Amino acid sequence: MFKHSLTAFGGPQMHFVRMHKLFVEKERYISEKELLEINAFVQLLPGASSTQLLTLIGYKRGGVVLAIITLALWMLPACFLMGLLSFIVLYLDRANVSYIFRFVQPMAVGFLAFSAFKSFKISIKNQATFCIMLGATLITYLIQSPWVFPSLIIAGSIVSNFSDKRIPDFEEKSKPVNWYNLWLFAIIFLVAGLFSEYARLHNLPLRKPISLFENFYRFGSIVFGGGSVLITMMFEQYVIRAKTPYMSSSDFLTGAGMVQAFPGPIFSIASFVGGMVLKDMGPQFQLLGCVIGSIGIFLPSLLLVLFFYPIWNTLKKHVVVFRAMEGINAVVVGIMAAATILLFMSIPSRYDLLNLFAVLVTFLLLQLTRTPSPIIVLAFLLMGWFL
């Protein structure tokens, strides 16, 4: 698992290919049929899908303890690198050499545009899903509220349930349900929200770290669609909709671009954002922000996957679940499309020919070639250095 965490580049799709090669073909920890089934299952849950898939491989091999160890080995290297980047960005800003990241920002828009395009091809299959996607795009772009994302997801799942789509019957037996994980998930969600509001109303000295955990735990609880959608949520929360932005759009886009160059989960950007949010409180709190971001974003994924997997054989028989997923996936595509536009609009000198070139070339390289993500990132870092 640790070897995989150091060599898994390229996002969830490439992660899955490496998992198949390492855990199915080489080590035979899990069968191909099992891998495909749990991969389909995790797509139904909010959170980091590749992380949840790896967690379940550990769970099937050795129960809850091995699942937690597997998660830790997967997330720690990437979170360490992204947390370190939050310090490096500040140092480069002070040293006035941050120009090396000049093209990383439009490159990040190119990555997100590619993710939106791929998701569109997979999820938008009829007129109804196209309309849901279009509505989600417009609402996300026009309405500035933290309730937009969960509201759109709920609305999309309701609208898509008016279809007549059916699923086949399954004969697998259900497994006993352990409600502990769901209760723990709900209690943490509720307590974090109440405590965050209390800290804000009473202006507690540690209100920023408390609110940071609540925000990240909430993100990890409701985000469908992977790291690209998470990047959207964080950008809206901490750059666009904050009364006083916690970081500049250029710094955020630098993190969103560099996470593509590191191995491991895209969700590790939470470590970078957490450090940047608390940077004004000093280096100790900046480090604390990295830790809070990492724990807050991955904890919901762990609790949800360990609760729902034992009841998967029962859950997948309910047609309402599959109907809802069609609408949720369409909403996710709409959110990603709006995020691409918002991120592009936040780039200084966005209509500069070189910036447009960076966006277009990144998209075309991902779409038409098999160029690894770290190579693309390195190329644009060199462009920033020399140009």
Secondary structure, DSSP 8 states (H G I E B T S, - for coil): -HHHHHH--SHHHHHHHHHIIIIIIIS-SS-HHHHHHHHHHHTTSSS-HHHHHHHHHHHHHHHHHHHHHHHHHHHHHHHHHHHHHHHHHHHHHHTT-GGGGTTHHHHHHHHHHHHHHHHHHHH--SHHHHHHHHHHHHHHHH---TTHHHHHHHHHHHHHTTS---------------THHHHHHHHHHHHHHHHHHHHHHTT-TTHHHHHHHHHHHHHHHH--S-HHHHHHHHHIIIIISSSS-SS-HHHHHHHHHHTTTSSS-GGGHHHHHHHHHTGGG-HHHHHHHHHHHHHHHHHHHHHHHHHHGGGHHHHTT-HHHHHHHHHHHHHHHHHHHHHHHHHHHTSTTTTSHHHHHHHHHHHHHHHH----HHHHHHHHHHHHHH-
